[in-house]
Amino acid sequence: MKTTITFIFAAAALCACNSQAPPPPPYQTATAPAETSPPPSSSSAPSSESSVSEENYVPPPPQQVVSVYQEPPTSQPPPVEIGWAPPPMLVEPPPPPPAPQYIWTGGYWGWYGNWVWIHGRWAPPPQPNYHWVQPYYDHRGPNVVFVGGFWAAPSVSFVAPAIGLSLALAIVGPGVVPGPPPIGPEGVFVPPPPGSRFGIIVPAPIGTAPAVVTSAPPVLNVGMRINSNITTTNINNTTNTTVINNTTINNVTIIAPASATANHQAVNATVPAQAHLAAAMTPVVRVPAPTPSSTKPVAPYVPGRPVSLPPPQVVHAVVPPELAHPQPASAMQAAPREAAPESRGEQRPPSERPPVERPPVERPGEQNAAANEARANAEKAAAQRAQQEAEAKRSAAEAASERNKQQAEGAVAKKNAAETAAERNKQLAAEAAEAKKKASEAAAAAEAKKKAEAAEAKKKAQEKQPQ
């Protein structure tokens, strides 16, 4: 009887349950927050700066570069206003200097109807005590004011173009496609590090060598700047004109927030201020500067006076694996928030489960290819340096040979002059001896004649005497 009653109550309860709506599946009990709602956190939603800092680095594509040697002027060139920013710096390790008095004059971007790479070279000052003045880049409005590097006399100082100076926009060469405008604060700057986004500028003091950014990480956004460590300086400001005198800078400091750099790491580094020391430092991204196809230097740029330029050469960026395959930390931090329902013992259908973030795996083949490419680039750089050294030695040997030739020709000329003088002296001595001989013979003849005449006169006198 008890069993029958229990069965009846169970059947009634089952019928009552079937008359209600079924419960929702377990994964629908917690509604996911809308995309516009910030994830639960002790801080507010990430700022634009933090989101920018997570931007993945995209290696720059192959770049067409015209590379030349330049015959630097011996006075300050006129300023040129250009409609777009110079490209990022190239990597150009200098060879050893041929002599202590030689100065490294490059490399940097100069203007010849387009931004052209002025290849660095060791050169002696054209006159004693002349000094090298670094190129000048100034972001003014939408354009760039540029003054090329030059040799300055001991008493000559660089004069920055006056603010408000009216300049005609530089004429672009035929077939040249303008680049992006300058991106960053107005004022004096240098081009960004190798491998950076085109158009970005790096504020820097007047007189900063562009090569100081060679070892810095590439930048994707504005924020990097150069601070100088000045030991002595004398700056005169008169009527919007700045004159820099006797400035000694031993090193500079590169500062950048993590939001600006491609590796998402802040920078606060001290590097040498001298161009050849800074250019010799190891770069993060290596974009090698091509060696000019001609050793003949081009004349300084003069508006309206075209210069014959060699064809461009293609350069490729060598990017380290940590930049080529970035692993943003935010992707790993977002996974626990996506897995919150599962952490509460609930289950999501496979179609709605977030993908599992896995770090990229570097395959041995990729590592070997990267190593081979790095080795090939290193060998190419070594070959270029060896070629430059050989060319410098050949030029020095030719100069020494020319000097020896001139000295030999001078010695031959001196010898010929000495032989001519000796022959002339010999001839003069012979002529003098001959004249002396003739004079002696004439004197002897005159004496003999005189004696003969005297004897004849005496004889005649004796004959006239009476016997």
PEHU-V352984 format. One record per pair of residues at least 6 apart in sequence whose C-alpha atoms are under 7 Angstrom apart, sorted by the first residue. I is the first residue (numbers start at 0). J is the second residue. D is the distance in whole Angstrom. If there is no record, write none. Layout:
i j d
I J D
I J D
//
This chain:
i j d
25 345 6
25 346 7
26 345 6
26 346 5
26 347 5
37 44 6
48 258 6
49 258 6
51 258 6
52 257 6
52 258 4
52 259 7
52 263 6
53 263 7
53 327 6
55 325 7
56 261 6
56 322 6
56 323 7
58 194 7
58 318 7
59 194 6
59 316 7
61 313 6
61 314 6
61 315 5
62 313 5
62 314 5
62 315 7
63 311 6
63 312 5
63 313 5
63 314 7
64 115 7
64 116 7
64 311 5
64 312 5
64 313 6
65 115 5
65 116 6
65 309 7
65 310 6
65 311 4
65 312 6
66 115 6
66 116 5
66 117 6
66 118 6
66 289 6
66 290 7
66 291 5
67 116 6
67 117 5
67 118 6
67 291 5
67 296 7
68 117 6
68 118 5
68 291 7
68 294 7
68 295 7
68 296 4
68 297 6
69 117 6
69 296 5
69 297 5
69 298 6
69 299 7
70 296 5
70 297 6
70 298 5
70 299 6
71 148 7
71 149 5
71 150 7
71 299 6
72 149 5
72 150 6
72 299 6
73 149 6
73 150 5
73 151 6
74 149 6
74 150 6
74 151 6
75 149 6
76 146 6
76 147 6
77 146 7
78 144 6
78 145 6
78 146 5
78 160 7
79 144 6
79 145 5
79 146 7
79 169 6
80 142 7
80 143 6
80 144 4
80 145 6
80 166 6
80 167 7
80 168 5
80 169 6
81 142 6
81 143 5
81 144 6
81 168 6
81 169 5
82 141 7
82 142 5
82 143 6
82 180 7
83 142 6
83 143 7
83 177 7
83 178 6
83 179 6
83 180 4
83 181 6
84 143 6
84 178 7
84 179 6
84 180 5
84 181 5
84 198 5
85 108 7
85 114 6
85 190 6
86 190 7
86 197 6
86 198 7
87 190 5
87 191 5
87 192 6
87 193 5
87 194 7
87 195 6
87 197 6
88 190 6
88 191 6
88 192 5
88 193 5
88 213 7
89 193 5
89 286 5
89 287 6
89 288 5
90 193 7
90 213 7
90 278 7
90 285 6
90 286 6
90 287 5
90 288 6
91 278 6
91 287 6
91 288 6
92 278 5
92 279 5
93 275 6
93 278 7
93 279 6
94 384 6
94 388 7
96 121 6
100 123 6
101 121 6
101 122 5
101 123 4
102 121 5
102 122 5
102 123 6
103 119 6
103 120 6
103 121 5
103 122 7
103 274 7
103 275 6
104 119 5
104 120 6
104 121 6
105 117 7
105 118 6
105 119 4
105 120 7
106 116 7
106 117 5
106 118 5
106 119 4
107 116 6
107 117 5
107 118 7
107 209 7
108 114 6
108 115 6
108 116 5
108 117 6
109 115 5
109 116 6
109 117 6
109 147 6
111 300 6
112 170 6
112 171 5
112 172 4
113 171 6
113 172 6
113 175 7
124 130 7
128 153 6
129 150 6
129 151 6
129 152 5
129 153 5
130 150 6
130 151 5
130 152 7
130 153 7
131 149 6
131 150 5
131 151 6
132 148 5
132 149 5
132 150 6
132 151 7
133 148 5
133 206 6
133 207 7
133 208 6
134 146 6
134 147 5
134 148 4
135 145 6
135 146 5
135 147 6
136 143 7
136 144 6
136 145 5
136 146 7
136 187 6
136 188 6
136 189 6
137 143 5
137 144 5
137 145 6
137 186 5
137 187 4
137 188 6
138 144 7
138 181 7
138 185 5
138 186 5
138 187 6
139 185 6
139 186 7
141 180 6
141 181 7
142 180 7
142 181 7
156 242 6
156 243 6
156 244 6
157 242 6
157 243 6
158 240 7
158 241 6
158 242 5
158 243 7
159 240 6
159 241 5
159 242 6
160 240 6
161 239 5
161 240 5
162 239 5
179 197 7
179 198 5
180 198 6
181 198 5
181 199 6
181 200 6
182 198 5
182 199 5
182 200 6
183 199 6
183 200 6
183 221 6
186 202 7
187 202 6
187 203 6
187 204 6
187 205 6
188 200 6
188 201 5
188 202 4
188 203 5
189 200 6
189 201 5
189 202 6
189 203 6
189 209 5
190 200 5
190 201 6
190 209 7
191 199 6
191 200 6
191 201 6
191 212 7
192 212 5
192 213 6
192 215 6
192 216 7
192 217 5
193 213 6
193 217 6
193 284 6
193 285 7
193 286 6
194 217 5
194 284 6
194 286 7
194 316 7
195 217 4
195 218 5
195 219 6
196 218 6
196 219 5
199 220 7
199 221 6
201 223 6
201 224 5
202 224 5
202 225 6
203 224 6
203 225 5
203 226 7
204 227 7
208 272 7
208 273 7
208 274 6
210 274 5
210 277 6
210 278 5
211 270 7
211 271 7
211 272 6
211 274 7
211 277 5
211 278 7
213 277 7
213 278 6
213 282 6
214 280 6
214 281 6
214 282 4
214 283 6
215 282 7
215 283 7
216 260 6
216 261 7
216 283 5
217 260 6
217 261 6
218 259 5
218 260 4
218 261 5
219 259 6
219 260 6
219 261 6
220 259 5
221 259 6
222 255 6
222 256 6
222 259 5
223 254 6
223 255 4
223 259 7
224 253 6
224 254 6
224 255 6
225 251 7
225 252 6
225 253 5
225 254 6
226 251 6
226 252 5
226 253 6
227 248 7
227 250 7
227 251 4
227 252 6
228 248 6
228 249 7
228 250 6
228 251 6
229 247 6
229 248 5
230 247 6
230 248 6
231 246 6
231 247 6
232 244 7
232 245 6
232 246 4
232 247 7
233 243 6
233 244 5
233 245 6
233 246 7
234 242 6
234 243 5
234 244 6
235 241 6
235 242 5
235 243 7
236 242 7
248 272 6
249 271 6
249 272 6
250 269 7
250 270 6
250 271 4
250 272 4
251 269 6
251 270 6
251 271 6
251 272 6
252 267 7
252 268 5
252 269 4
252 270 6
253 266 7
253 267 6
253 268 5
253 269 6
254 266 5
254 267 5
254 268 7
255 265 6
255 266 5
255 267 7
256 265 4
256 266 6
257 263 5
257 264 4
257 265 4
262 322 6
270 277 7
271 277 5
284 316 7
284 317 6
284 318 5
284 319 7
285 316 6
285 317 5
285 318 7
286 314 7
286 315 6
286 316 4
286 317 6
287 314 7
289 312 7
292 309 7
326 358 7
331 356 7
337 353 7
340 346 7
//
